[in-house]
Amino acid sequence: MLSKQVTKIVQNLEKKKFREKYNLFKTEGEKLVDELLHSSLKIHTIIGSPDWIAAHQSLLSGIPVHEADEREMHGISNFQSLPEVIALAEIPRYTFQEPEICRSLSLVLNGIQDPGNLGTILRVADWFGIRHVFCDRDCAGVYNSKTVQASMGAVFRVKTFYTDLSVLLKQFKGKGNFSIFGTFLDGENIYRAPLARQGFIVMGNEGKGISAEMEALTDCKLTIPSFANTPESTESLNVGVATGIILSEFKRRTIEQ
């Protein structure tokens, strides 16, 4: 039987202040929990059905495990179709080394507010081998349950940081061949612009785009051109989709170089 204390903690993790208080986040469903179990993150608690727990005993050594029936799982799950397992994991505290950043591509997220978009960006970053993602305080929470779900496990692998982006960009601006790229509606066609193996790629808010402060620190403005030939075509791209297109072109150029 699931205790009232554990139930309350899991329910409270939907709110940022409690994720910060407990330093925990929630992951639901067999696929994501399996990825979590094979990641480097520290698992705090497993809550599962008796059948799931029995089938995964070999992976649960040293982890506090609680059995839950359907009624109890319904009280702590966001899923319409109840999951077999929910895990609570500790929120990791990452650090980065300046030389590592200078040799690679990283994403910088300026005010991405939708958790689903943020999760998609992390998923895309993971696919294209981006290991560092920097967010400002206006971004959605990386460990929001919707972000975690949308990331499809990428949140367990991609290192994320919340920081003052203007300070960050000024720290790296002008270092060797390091460039700061930004995405704008009036930027240079990404398929013709010179790109690089290392630098920051700044993605802006869903409605407002990149702030004026970030724009002033950008070395190269990029845009994804539309190939539609009708005036009724889509006006803009979802930021997650745009991130995937941009990273794909950067990586394509890397292969060709």
C-alpha positions as CSV (number, residue, x, y, z in Angstrom):
1,M,0.0,0.0,0.0
2,L,1.3,3.5,-0.9
3,S,1.6,5.8,2.1
4,K,0.0,9.2,2.2
5,Q,3.4,10.8,2.6
6,V,4.8,9.3,-0.7
7,T,1.5,10.1,-2.5
8,K,1.7,13.7,-1.4
9,I,5.3,14.0,-2.4
10,V,4.6,12.6,-5.9
11,Q,1.6,14.9,-6.4
12,N,3.6,17.9,-5.2
13,L,6.3,17.4,-7.8
14,E,3.9,18.8,-10.4
15,K,4.9,22.2,-9.0
16,K,8.4,23.7,-9.5
17,K,8.8,24.9,-5.9
18,F,8.4,21.3,-4.6
19,R,10.7,19.9,-7.3
20,E,13.3,22.4,-5.9
21,K,12.4,21.6,-2.3
22,Y,12.8,17.8,-2.7
23,N,15.4,18.0,-5.6
24,L,13.3,15.3,-7.3
25,F,11.4,14.9,-10.5
26,K,8.9,12.3,-11.8
27,T,9.1,9.9,-14.7
28,E,6.1,7.8,-15.8
29,G,5.7,4.7,-18.0
30,E,7.7,1.5,-18.6
31,K,9.8,2.8,-21.5
32,L,11.0,6.0,-19.8
33,V,11.6,4.4,-16.5
34,D,13.6,1.7,-18.2
35,E,15.8,4.4,-19.8
36,L,16.1,6.1,-16.4
37,L,17.2,2.8,-14.8
38,H,20.0,2.5,-17.4
39,S,21.1,6.2,-17.1
40,S,23.6,7.8,-14.7
41,L,20.9,9.6,-12.7
42,K,20.2,8.6,-9.1
43,I,16.8,7.1,-8.6
44,H,15.1,8.0,-5.3
45,T,11.9,5.9,-5.4
46,I,10.1,3.4,-7.6
47,I,6.4,3.0,-7.5
48,G,5.0,0.1,-9.5
49,S,2.5,-2.6,-10.0
50,P,3.3,-5.9,-8.3
51,D,3.8,-7.6,-11.7
52,W,6.2,-4.8,-12.9
53,I,8.2,-5.0,-9.7
54,A,8.5,-8.8,-9.9
55,A,9.6,-8.6,-13.5
56,H,12.4,-6.0,-12.8
57,Q,13.8,-7.1,-9.5
58,S,17.3,-7.4,-10.9
59,L,17.4,-3.7,-11.7
60,L,16.0,-2.5,-8.4
61,S,18.8,-3.3,-6.0
62,G,19.3,-0.6,-3.5
63,I,16.3,1.5,-4.6
64,P,13.3,2.0,-2.3
65,V,10.3,0.3,-4.0
66,H,6.6,0.8,-3.3
67,E,3.7,-1.3,-4.7
68,A,0.7,0.5,-5.9
69,D,-2.7,-0.7,-7.0
70,E,-4.8,1.0,-9.8
71,R,-6.6,3.3,-7.4
72,E,-3.3,4.5,-5.9
73,M,-1.6,4.9,-9.2
74,H,-4.6,6.9,-10.5
75,G,-4.0,9.4,-7.7
76,I,-0.4,10.1,-8.7
77,S,-0.3,9.6,-12.5
78,N,-0.9,12.2,-15.3
79,F,-1.7,9.4,-17.8
80,Q,-5.2,8.6,-18.9
81,S,-4.1,5.0,-19.4
82,L,-2.4,4.2,-16.1
83,P,1.3,3.4,-16.2
84,E,2.8,0.2,-14.7
85,V,5.5,2.2,-13.0
86,I,6.5,5.7,-11.8
87,A,10.0,6.7,-10.8
88,L,11.3,9.6,-8.8
89,A,14.8,10.6,-9.5
90,E,17.2,13.2,-8.1
91,I,17.6,16.4,-10.2
92,P,21.3,16.3,-11.4
93,R,23.6,19.3,-10.9
94,Y,25.9,19.6,-13.9
95,T,29.0,21.6,-14.5
96,F,30.8,22.4,-17.7
97,Q,34.4,23.1,-18.7
98,E,35.0,26.1,-21.0
99,P,37.4,24.2,-23.4
100,E,34.7,21.6,-23.9
101,I,32.1,24.2,-24.8
102,C,34.6,26.0,-27.2
103,R,35.1,22.8,-29.1
104,S,31.4,21.9,-29.7
105,L,28.0,23.1,-30.6
106,S,25.5,24.0,-27.8
107,L,22.0,25.2,-27.8
108,V,20.9,28.4,-26.0
109,L,17.2,28.7,-25.3
110,N,15.8,32.3,-24.8
111,G,12.4,32.1,-23.2
112,I,11.1,28.7,-24.5
113,Q,7.9,28.6,-22.4
114,D,6.0,25.5,-23.5
115,P,7.2,22.3,-21.7
116,G,6.3,20.2,-24.8
117,N,8.5,22.4,-27.0
118,L,11.3,22.2,-24.5
119,G,11.1,18.5,-24.3
120,T,11.1,18.2,-28.1
121,I,14.2,20.4,-28.3
122,L,16.0,18.2,-25.8
123,R,15.0,15.1,-27.9
124,V,16.3,16.7,-31.0
125,A,19.5,17.8,-29.3
126,D,20.1,14.3,-28.1
127,W,19.5,12.9,-31.6
128,F,22.1,15.3,-33.1
129,G,24.7,14.8,-30.4
130,I,24.3,18.2,-28.6
131,R,25.4,17.6,-25.1
132,H,24.8,21.0,-23.5
133,V,21.7,23.1,-23.5
134,F,21.6,26.5,-21.7
135,C,18.3,28.0,-20.6
136,D,17.3,31.4,-19.1
137,R,15.0,31.7,-16.2
138,D,12.0,32.4,-18.5
139,C,12.2,28.9,-19.9
140,A,9.9,26.2,-18.9
141,G,11.2,23.7,-16.3
142,V,13.4,20.9,-17.7
143,Y,12.1,18.6,-15.1
144,N,8.4,19.5,-15.5
145,S,6.6,16.2,-16.1
146,K,5.4,17.4,-19.5
147,T,9.0,18.3,-20.5
148,V,10.3,14.9,-19.3
149,Q,7.6,13.0,-21.2
150,A,8.1,15.0,-24.4
151,S,11.9,14.5,-24.3
152,M,11.4,10.8,-24.6
153,G,14.4,10.1,-22.3
154,A,16.7,12.8,-23.7
155,V,16.5,14.7,-20.4
156,F,18.5,11.9,-18.8
157,R,21.4,12.4,-21.2
158,V,21.5,16.0,-22.3
159,K,23.1,18.4,-19.7
160,T,20.9,21.4,-19.1
161,F,21.8,24.6,-17.3
162,Y,19.8,27.6,-16.1
163,T,21.9,30.7,-16.2
164,D,22.1,34.4,-17.2
165,L,22.4,34.1,-21.0
166,S,23.9,37.5,-21.5
167,V,26.8,36.7,-19.1
168,L,27.2,33.3,-20.8
169,L,27.4,34.7,-24.3
170,K,29.8,37.4,-23.3
171,Q,32.0,34.8,-21.7
172,F,32.4,32.9,-25.0
173,K,32.0,35.6,-27.6
174,G,35.1,36.2,-29.7
175,K,37.0,33.1,-28.4
176,G,39.0,31.7,-31.3
177,N,36.6,30.3,-34.0
178,F,33.7,30.3,-31.6
179,S,30.5,31.9,-33.1
180,I,27.1,32.8,-31.8
181,F,24.3,32.0,-34.2
182,G,20.7,33.2,-33.8
183,T,17.5,32.4,-35.5
184,F,15.5,35.3,-36.9
185,L,12.8,35.8,-39.5
186,D,15.1,38.3,-41.4
187,G,18.3,36.3,-41.0
188,E,20.5,34.8,-43.8
189,N,19.3,31.7,-45.5
190,I,20.8,28.8,-43.5
191,Y,21.4,26.8,-46.6
192,R,23.8,29.5,-47.9
193,A,25.2,31.0,-44.8
194,P,28.6,29.9,-43.5
195,L,28.2,27.5,-40.5
196,A,30.7,26.1,-38.0
197,R,31.5,23.1,-35.9
198,Q,31.6,25.0,-32.7
199,G,29.5,27.8,-31.2
200,F,26.1,28.6,-29.7
201,I,22.8,28.3,-31.5
202,V,20.3,30.6,-29.9
203,M,16.6,29.7,-30.2
204,G,14.0,32.3,-29.2
205,N,10.6,32.4,-27.6
206,E,7.6,30.9,-29.4
207,G,5.9,34.3,-30.0
208,K,8.5,37.0,-29.4
209,G,11.6,35.3,-30.8
210,I,15.1,36.2,-29.5
211,S,15.3,39.2,-27.2
212,A,17.0,42.4,-28.2
213,E,19.7,41.8,-25.6
214,M,20.5,38.4,-27.1
215,E,20.3,39.7,-30.7
216,A,23.0,42.3,-29.9
217,L,25.4,39.5,-28.9
218,T,24.7,37.4,-32.0
219,D,27.5,37.1,-34.6
220,C,25.3,35.5,-37.4
221,K,21.6,35.7,-38.0
222,L,20.0,32.7,-39.6
223,T,16.6,31.9,-41.0
224,I,15.0,28.8,-42.5
225,P,13.5,29.9,-45.8
226,S,10.0,28.8,-46.8
227,F,9.7,26.9,-50.1
228,A,5.9,27.3,-50.2
229,N,4.6,29.1,-53.3
230,T,1.2,30.2,-52.1
231,P,0.3,33.2,-49.9
232,E,-1.8,31.0,-47.6
233,S,1.2,28.9,-46.5
234,T,2.3,28.5,-42.9
235,E,3.7,31.8,-41.5
236,S,6.3,30.2,-39.2
237,L,7.6,26.9,-37.8
238,N,7.2,25.4,-34.3
239,V,10.4,26.1,-32.4
240,G,11.0,22.3,-31.9
241,V,10.7,21.7,-35.6
242,A,12.9,24.7,-36.4
243,T,15.6,23.4,-34.0
244,G,15.6,20.0,-35.7
245,I,16.1,21.6,-39.2
246,I,18.8,23.9,-38.0
247,L,20.8,21.2,-36.2
248,S,20.4,18.9,-39.2
249,E,22.0,21.5,-41.5
250,F,24.8,22.2,-39.1
251,K,25.6,18.5,-38.8
252,R,25.3,18.0,-42.6
253,R,27.9,20.6,-43.1
254,T,30.2,19.0,-40.5
255,I,30.0,15.7,-42.4
256,E,30.9,17.5,-45.7
257,Q,33.8,19.4,-44.2
